[in-house]
């Protein structure tokens, strides 16, 4: 019985481990870009990250820049492009509206804590998230690999 239980547990754990890139690979609206950079929260442009609920936009990374936020229990990083419509040059990023991201083209709205969509029609994909690790006091690494 122990062997069956151990086998069952191993199968469950193996199935639960999937690549973080599955969300991006299954989304035809996102480009496959590598992200790997650090943020020093002691710098003035990132000082909002020292306090919960103050999202910061960081351009030049991901598909449409990255939104980084301190949730009070950790950090989250989201790609700042609407994952539910095809990329085009006239609508490449979203706008921060309090604790939400809003697509100015279609009005699709996403929650910055969870990445889930709040408003919009025919929404299939949530925001694409990146890993955030605190490598030392006040130094955050954002990556997708």
PyMOL commands that place a pseudoatom at each C-alpha (Angstrom):
pseudoatom trace, name=CA, resn=UNK, resi=1, chain=A, elem=C, hetatm=0, pos=[0.000, 0.000, 0.000]
pseudoatom trace, name=CA, resn=UNK, resi=2, chain=A, elem=C, hetatm=0, pos=[2.892, 2.360, 0.776]
pseudoatom trace, name=CA, resn=UNK, resi=3, chain=A, elem=C, hetatm=0, pos=[4.314, 1.811, -2.722]
pseudoatom trace, name=CA, resn=UNK, resi=4, chain=A, elem=C, hetatm=0, pos=[0.989, 2.689, -4.354]
pseudoatom trace, name=CA, resn=UNK, resi=5, chain=A, elem=C, hetatm=0, pos=[0.663, 5.794, -2.201]
pseudoatom trace, name=CA, resn=UNK, resi=6, chain=A, elem=C, hetatm=0, pos=[4.246, 6.838, -3.011]
pseudoatom trace, name=CA, resn=UNK, resi=7, chain=A, elem=C, hetatm=0, pos=[3.670, 6.248, -6.731]
pseudoatom trace, name=CA, resn=UNK, resi=8, chain=A, elem=C, hetatm=0, pos=[0.431, 8.260, -6.632]
pseudoatom trace, name=CA, resn=UNK, resi=9, chain=A, elem=C, hetatm=0, pos=[2.146, 11.105, -4.767]
pseudoatom trace, name=CA, resn=UNK, resi=10, chain=A, elem=C, hetatm=0, pos=[5.043, 11.128, -7.256]
pseudoatom trace, name=CA, resn=UNK, resi=11, chain=A, elem=C, hetatm=0, pos=[2.662, 11.324, -10.206]
pseudoatom trace, name=CA, resn=UNK, resi=12, chain=A, elem=C, hetatm=0, pos=[0.732, 14.203, -8.620]
pseudoatom trace, name=CA, resn=UNK, resi=13, chain=A, elem=C, hetatm=0, pos=[3.915, 16.161, -7.870]
pseudoatom trace, name=CA, resn=UNK, resi=14, chain=A, elem=C, hetatm=0, pos=[5.264, 15.585, -11.380]
pseudoatom trace, name=CA, resn=UNK, resi=15, chain=A, elem=C, hetatm=0, pos=[2.020, 16.777, -12.952]
pseudoatom trace, name=CA, resn=UNK, resi=16, chain=A, elem=C, hetatm=0, pos=[1.977, 19.871, -10.739]
pseudoatom trace, name=CA, resn=UNK, resi=17, chain=A, elem=C, hetatm=0, pos=[5.424, 20.912, -11.929]
pseudoatom trace, name=CA, resn=UNK, resi=18, chain=A, elem=C, hetatm=0, pos=[5.044, 22.682, -15.226]
pseudoatom trace, name=CA, resn=UNK, resi=19, chain=A, elem=C, hetatm=0, pos=[7.051, 25.362, -16.910]
pseudoatom trace, name=CA, resn=UNK, resi=20, chain=A, elem=C, hetatm=0, pos=[6.203, 28.970, -16.098]
pseudoatom trace, name=CA, resn=UNK, resi=21, chain=A, elem=C, hetatm=0, pos=[6.492, 29.595, -19.823]
pseudoatom trace, name=CA, resn=UNK, resi=22, chain=A, elem=C, hetatm=0, pos=[3.359, 27.529, -20.600]
pseudoatom trace, name=CA, resn=UNK, resi=23, chain=A, elem=C, hetatm=0, pos=[1.213, 30.672, -20.255]
pseudoatom trace, name=CA, resn=UNK, resi=24, chain=A, elem=C, hetatm=0, pos=[3.343, 32.484, -22.830]
pseudoatom trace, name=CA, resn=UNK, resi=25, chain=A, elem=C, hetatm=0, pos=[3.809, 29.523, -25.189]
pseudoatom trace, name=CA, resn=UNK, resi=26, chain=A, elem=C, hetatm=0, pos=[0.081, 28.967, -25.364]
pseudoatom trace, name=CA, resn=UNK, resi=27, chain=A, elem=C, hetatm=0, pos=[-0.596, 32.650, -25.965]
pseudoatom trace, name=CA, resn=UNK, resi=28, chain=A, elem=C, hetatm=0, pos=[-0.116, 33.633, -29.620]
pseudoatom trace, name=CA, resn=UNK, resi=29, chain=A, elem=C, hetatm=0, pos=[-0.258, 37.334, -28.689]
pseudoatom trace, name=CA, resn=UNK, resi=30, chain=A, elem=C, hetatm=0, pos=[3.031, 37.360, -26.749]
pseudoatom trace, name=CA, resn=UNK, resi=31, chain=A, elem=C, hetatm=0, pos=[6.536, 37.329, -28.182]
pseudoatom trace, name=CA, resn=UNK, resi=32, chain=A, elem=C, hetatm=0, pos=[9.104, 34.969, -26.707]
pseudoatom trace, name=CA, resn=UNK, resi=33, chain=A, elem=C, hetatm=0, pos=[11.491, 37.440, -25.067]
pseudoatom trace, name=CA, resn=UNK, resi=34, chain=A, elem=C, hetatm=0, pos=[14.066, 36.865, -22.352]
pseudoatom trace, name=CA, resn=UNK, resi=35, chain=A, elem=C, hetatm=0, pos=[13.830, 38.994, -19.232]
pseudoatom trace, name=CA, resn=UNK, resi=36, chain=A, elem=C, hetatm=0, pos=[16.595, 39.232, -16.659]
pseudoatom trace, name=CA, resn=UNK, resi=37, chain=A, elem=C, hetatm=0, pos=[17.309, 42.489, -14.817]
pseudoatom trace, name=CA, resn=UNK, resi=38, chain=A, elem=C, hetatm=0, pos=[17.761, 43.869, -11.312]
pseudoatom trace, name=CA, resn=UNK, resi=39, chain=A, elem=C, hetatm=0, pos=[16.085, 46.770, -9.530]
pseudoatom trace, name=CA, resn=UNK, resi=40, chain=A, elem=C, hetatm=0, pos=[17.558, 48.694, -6.617]
pseudoatom trace, name=CA, resn=UNK, resi=41, chain=A, elem=C, hetatm=0, pos=[14.653, 49.911, -4.466]
pseudoatom trace, name=CA, resn=UNK, resi=42, chain=A, elem=C, hetatm=0, pos=[16.874, 52.575, -2.870]
pseudoatom trace, name=CA, resn=UNK, resi=43, chain=A, elem=C, hetatm=0, pos=[16.910, 54.511, -6.164]
pseudoatom trace, name=CA, resn=UNK, resi=44, chain=A, elem=C, hetatm=0, pos=[14.286, 57.284, -6.365]
pseudoatom trace, name=CA, resn=UNK, resi=45, chain=A, elem=C, hetatm=0, pos=[12.483, 55.881, -9.422]
pseudoatom trace, name=CA, resn=UNK, resi=46, chain=A, elem=C, hetatm=0, pos=[11.916, 52.583, -7.589]
pseudoatom trace, name=CA, resn=UNK, resi=47, chain=A, elem=C, hetatm=0, pos=[11.271, 53.907, -4.062]
pseudoatom trace, name=CA, resn=UNK, resi=48, chain=A, elem=C, hetatm=0, pos=[7.538, 53.105, -4.385]
pseudoatom trace, name=CA, resn=UNK, resi=49, chain=A, elem=C, hetatm=0, pos=[8.474, 49.424, -4.217]
pseudoatom trace, name=CA, resn=UNK, resi=50, chain=A, elem=C, hetatm=0, pos=[9.372, 49.876, -0.557]
pseudoatom trace, name=CA, resn=UNK, resi=51, chain=A, elem=C, hetatm=0, pos=[5.673, 50.266, 0.198]
pseudoatom trace, name=CA, resn=UNK, resi=52, chain=A, elem=C, hetatm=0, pos=[2.733, 47.974, -0.608]
pseudoatom trace, name=CA, resn=UNK, resi=53, chain=A, elem=C, hetatm=0, pos=[0.298, 48.777, -3.397]
pseudoatom trace, name=CA, resn=UNK, resi=54, chain=A, elem=C, hetatm=0, pos=[2.435, 51.261, -5.345]
pseudoatom trace, name=CA, resn=UNK, resi=55, chain=A, elem=C, hetatm=0, pos=[3.019, 49.758, -8.827]
pseudoatom trace, name=CA, resn=UNK, resi=56, chain=A, elem=C, hetatm=0, pos=[6.056, 50.891, -10.811]
pseudoatom trace, name=CA, resn=UNK, resi=57, chain=A, elem=C, hetatm=0, pos=[6.414, 50.744, -14.604]
pseudoatom trace, name=CA, resn=UNK, resi=58, chain=A, elem=C, hetatm=0, pos=[9.797, 49.635, -15.974]
pseudoatom trace, name=CA, resn=UNK, resi=59, chain=A, elem=C, hetatm=0, pos=[10.177, 50.101, -19.728]
pseudoatom trace, name=CA, resn=UNK, resi=60, chain=A, elem=C, hetatm=0, pos=[12.429, 48.257, -22.129]
pseudoatom trace, name=CA, resn=UNK, resi=61, chain=A, elem=C, hetatm=0, pos=[11.727, 44.721, -20.932]
pseudoatom trace, name=CA, resn=UNK, resi=62, chain=A, elem=C, hetatm=0, pos=[9.180, 42.056, -21.823]
pseudoatom trace, name=CA, resn=UNK, resi=63, chain=A, elem=C, hetatm=0, pos=[6.583, 42.660, -24.511]
pseudoatom trace, name=CA, resn=UNK, resi=64, chain=A, elem=C, hetatm=0, pos=[5.342, 46.055, -23.328]
pseudoatom trace, name=CA, resn=UNK, resi=65, chain=A, elem=C, hetatm=0, pos=[7.469, 46.933, -20.329]
pseudoatom trace, name=CA, resn=UNK, resi=66, chain=A, elem=C, hetatm=0, pos=[6.982, 45.438, -16.894]
pseudoatom trace, name=CA, resn=UNK, resi=67, chain=A, elem=C, hetatm=0, pos=[4.825, 46.459, -13.959]
pseudoatom trace, name=CA, resn=UNK, resi=68, chain=A, elem=C, hetatm=0, pos=[6.492, 45.633, -10.631]
pseudoatom trace, name=CA, resn=UNK, resi=69, chain=A, elem=C, hetatm=0, pos=[4.586, 45.900, -7.360]
pseudoatom trace, name=CA, resn=UNK, resi=70, chain=A, elem=C, hetatm=0, pos=[5.054, 45.178, -3.670]
pseudoatom trace, name=CA, resn=UNK, resi=71, chain=A, elem=C, hetatm=0, pos=[1.891, 43.376, -2.515]
pseudoatom trace, name=CA, resn=UNK, resi=72, chain=A, elem=C, hetatm=0, pos=[2.767, 43.579, 1.173]
pseudoatom trace, name=CA, resn=UNK, resi=73, chain=A, elem=C, hetatm=0, pos=[3.560, 39.872, 1.251]
pseudoatom trace, name=CA, resn=UNK, resi=74, chain=A, elem=C, hetatm=0, pos=[6.019, 39.821, -1.652]
pseudoatom trace, name=CA, resn=UNK, resi=75, chain=A, elem=C, hetatm=0, pos=[6.586, 41.235, -5.104]
pseudoatom trace, name=CA, resn=UNK, resi=76, chain=A, elem=C, hetatm=0, pos=[4.812, 40.567, -8.393]
pseudoatom trace, name=CA, resn=UNK, resi=77, chain=A, elem=C, hetatm=0, pos=[5.901, 41.468, -11.925]
pseudoatom trace, name=CA, resn=UNK, resi=78, chain=A, elem=C, hetatm=0, pos=[3.554, 41.500, -14.925]
pseudoatom trace, name=CA, resn=UNK, resi=79, chain=A, elem=C, hetatm=0, pos=[4.138, 42.086, -18.598]
pseudoatom trace, name=CA, resn=UNK, resi=80, chain=A, elem=C, hetatm=0, pos=[2.487, 45.392, -19.442]
pseudoatom trace, name=CA, resn=UNK, resi=81, chain=A, elem=C, hetatm=0, pos=[0.794, 44.237, -22.624]
pseudoatom trace, name=CA, resn=UNK, resi=82, chain=A, elem=C, hetatm=0, pos=[-2.773, 43.031, -23.028]
pseudoatom trace, name=CA, resn=UNK, resi=83, chain=A, elem=C, hetatm=0, pos=[-2.459, 39.266, -23.462]
pseudoatom trace, name=CA, resn=UNK, resi=84, chain=A, elem=C, hetatm=0, pos=[-5.915, 39.058, -25.060]
pseudoatom trace, name=CA, resn=UNK, resi=85, chain=A, elem=C, hetatm=0, pos=[-5.446, 40.943, -28.286]
pseudoatom trace, name=CA, resn=UNK, resi=86, chain=A, elem=C, hetatm=0, pos=[-3.026, 40.762, -31.164]
pseudoatom trace, name=CA, resn=UNK, resi=87, chain=A, elem=C, hetatm=0, pos=[0.025, 42.987, -30.921]
pseudoatom trace, name=CA, resn=UNK, resi=88, chain=A, elem=C, hetatm=0, pos=[-0.035, 46.072, -33.074]
pseudoatom trace, name=CA, resn=UNK, resi=89, chain=A, elem=C, hetatm=0, pos=[2.027, 49.238, -33.166]
pseudoatom trace, name=CA, resn=UNK, resi=90, chain=A, elem=C, hetatm=0, pos=[-0.849, 51.478, -32.070]
pseudoatom trace, name=CA, resn=UNK, resi=91, chain=A, elem=C, hetatm=0, pos=[-1.568, 49.593, -28.842]
pseudoatom trace, name=CA, resn=UNK, resi=92, chain=A, elem=C, hetatm=0, pos=[1.535, 48.157, -27.230]
pseudoatom trace, name=CA, resn=UNK, resi=93, chain=A, elem=C, hetatm=0, pos=[1.057, 48.660, -23.494]
pseudoatom trace, name=CA, resn=UNK, resi=94, chain=A, elem=C, hetatm=0, pos=[-1.539, 49.246, -20.807]
pseudoatom trace, name=CA, resn=UNK, resi=95, chain=A, elem=C, hetatm=0, pos=[-2.074, 51.998, -18.268]
pseudoatom trace, name=CA, resn=UNK, resi=96, chain=A, elem=C, hetatm=0, pos=[-1.926, 51.703, -14.476]
pseudoatom trace, name=CA, resn=UNK, resi=97, chain=A, elem=C, hetatm=0, pos=[-5.246, 52.677, -12.919]
pseudoatom trace, name=CA, resn=UNK, resi=98, chain=A, elem=C, hetatm=0, pos=[-4.878, 52.315, -9.150]
pseudoatom trace, name=CA, resn=UNK, resi=99, chain=A, elem=C, hetatm=0, pos=[-4.321, 48.609, -8.578]
pseudoatom trace, name=CA, resn=UNK, resi=100, chain=A, elem=C, hetatm=0, pos=[-5.445, 47.619, -12.064]
pseudoatom trace, name=CA, resn=UNK, resi=101, chain=A, elem=C, hetatm=0, pos=[-4.010, 47.556, -15.562]
pseudoatom trace, name=CA, resn=UNK, resi=102, chain=A, elem=C, hetatm=0, pos=[-6.312, 48.832, -18.314]
pseudoatom trace, name=CA, resn=UNK, resi=103, chain=A, elem=C, hetatm=0, pos=[-5.885, 48.402, -22.056]
pseudoatom trace, name=CA, resn=UNK, resi=104, chain=A, elem=C, hetatm=0, pos=[-6.607, 51.777, -23.656]
pseudoatom trace, name=CA, resn=UNK, resi=105, chain=A, elem=C, hetatm=0, pos=[-7.568, 50.085, -26.956]
pseudoatom trace, name=CA, resn=UNK, resi=106, chain=A, elem=C, hetatm=0, pos=[-10.199, 47.630, -25.770]
pseudoatom trace, name=CA, resn=UNK, resi=107, chain=A, elem=C, hetatm=0, pos=[-10.785, 48.505, -22.134]
pseudoatom trace, name=CA, resn=UNK, resi=108, chain=A, elem=C, hetatm=0, pos=[-9.738, 45.067, -20.894]
pseudoatom trace, name=CA, resn=UNK, resi=109, chain=A, elem=C, hetatm=0, pos=[-8.950, 45.373, -17.177]
pseudoatom trace, name=CA, resn=UNK, resi=110, chain=A, elem=C, hetatm=0, pos=[-6.655, 43.192, -15.045]
pseudoatom trace, name=CA, resn=UNK, resi=111, chain=A, elem=C, hetatm=0, pos=[-5.986, 42.934, -11.306]
pseudoatom trace, name=CA, resn=UNK, resi=112, chain=A, elem=C, hetatm=0, pos=[-2.384, 43.767, -10.314]
pseudoatom trace, name=CA, resn=UNK, resi=113, chain=A, elem=C, hetatm=0, pos=[-2.398, 41.403, -7.328]
pseudoatom trace, name=CA, resn=UNK, resi=114, chain=A, elem=C, hetatm=0, pos=[-3.442, 38.249, -9.194]
pseudoatom trace, name=CA, resn=UNK, resi=115, chain=A, elem=C, hetatm=0, pos=[-3.041, 39.048, -12.895]
pseudoatom trace, name=CA, resn=UNK, resi=116, chain=A, elem=C, hetatm=0, pos=[-6.602, 37.872, -13.516]
pseudoatom trace, name=CA, resn=UNK, resi=117, chain=A, elem=C, hetatm=0, pos=[-8.908, 39.747, -15.839]
pseudoatom trace, name=CA, resn=UNK, resi=118, chain=A, elem=C, hetatm=0, pos=[-11.690, 41.819, -14.286]
pseudoatom trace, name=CA, resn=UNK, resi=119, chain=A, elem=C, hetatm=0, pos=[-13.510, 43.353, -17.254]
pseudoatom trace, name=CA, resn=UNK, resi=120, chain=A, elem=C, hetatm=0, pos=[-13.646, 42.736, -20.982]
pseudoatom trace, name=CA, resn=UNK, resi=121, chain=A, elem=C, hetatm=0, pos=[-15.182, 40.435, -23.545]
pseudoatom trace, name=CA, resn=UNK, resi=122, chain=A, elem=C, hetatm=0, pos=[-13.946, 36.999, -24.613]
pseudoatom trace, name=CA, resn=UNK, resi=123, chain=A, elem=C, hetatm=0, pos=[-10.901, 37.136, -22.346]
pseudoatom trace, name=CA, resn=UNK, resi=124, chain=A, elem=C, hetatm=0, pos=[-8.892, 33.934, -22.339]
pseudoatom trace, name=CA, resn=UNK, resi=125, chain=A, elem=C, hetatm=0, pos=[-5.455, 34.838, -20.981]
pseudoatom trace, name=CA, resn=UNK, resi=126, chain=A, elem=C, hetatm=0, pos=[-4.321, 36.332, -17.682]
pseudoatom trace, name=CA, resn=UNK, resi=127, chain=A, elem=C, hetatm=0, pos=[-1.373, 38.723, -17.434]
pseudoatom trace, name=CA, resn=UNK, resi=128, chain=A, elem=C, hetatm=0, pos=[2.000, 37.098, -18.028]
pseudoatom trace, name=CA, resn=UNK, resi=129, chain=A, elem=C, hetatm=0, pos=[4.014, 37.118, -14.825]
pseudoatom trace, name=CA, resn=UNK, resi=130, chain=A, elem=C, hetatm=0, pos=[7.741, 37.104, -14.209]
pseudoatom trace, name=CA, resn=UNK, resi=131, chain=A, elem=C, hetatm=0, pos=[9.675, 35.717, -11.251]
pseudoatom trace, name=CA, resn=UNK, resi=132, chain=A, elem=C, hetatm=0, pos=[10.811, 38.233, -8.660]
pseudoatom trace, name=CA, resn=UNK, resi=133, chain=A, elem=C, hetatm=0, pos=[13.463, 37.304, -6.115]
pseudoatom trace, name=CA, resn=UNK, resi=134, chain=A, elem=C, hetatm=0, pos=[15.102, 39.532, -3.544]
pseudoatom trace, name=CA, resn=UNK, resi=135, chain=A, elem=C, hetatm=0, pos=[18.807, 38.795, -4.012]
pseudoatom trace, name=CA, resn=UNK, resi=136, chain=A, elem=C, hetatm=0, pos=[19.873, 41.088, -1.170]
pseudoatom trace, name=CA, resn=UNK, resi=137, chain=A, elem=C, hetatm=0, pos=[18.344, 43.851, 0.933]
pseudoatom trace, name=CA, resn=UNK, resi=138, chain=A, elem=C, hetatm=0, pos=[16.481, 46.116, -1.507]
pseudoatom trace, name=CA, resn=UNK, resi=139, chain=A, elem=C, hetatm=0, pos=[17.790, 44.419, -4.658]
pseudoatom trace, name=CA, resn=UNK, resi=140, chain=A, elem=C, hetatm=0, pos=[15.177, 42.612, -6.756]
pseudoatom trace, name=CA, resn=UNK, resi=141, chain=A, elem=C, hetatm=0, pos=[15.874, 40.315, -9.707]
pseudoatom trace, name=CA, resn=UNK, resi=142, chain=A, elem=C, hetatm=0, pos=[13.124, 39.973, -12.313]
pseudoatom trace, name=CA, resn=UNK, resi=143, chain=A, elem=C, hetatm=0, pos=[13.437, 37.064, -14.717]
pseudoatom trace, name=CA, resn=UNK, resi=144, chain=A, elem=C, hetatm=0, pos=[11.552, 34.514, -16.763]
pseudoatom trace, name=CA, resn=UNK, resi=145, chain=A, elem=C, hetatm=0, pos=[14.294, 31.898, -16.989]
for i in range(1, 145): cmd.bond("trace and resi %d" % i, "trace and resi %d" % (i + 1))
show_as sticks, trace
zoom trace
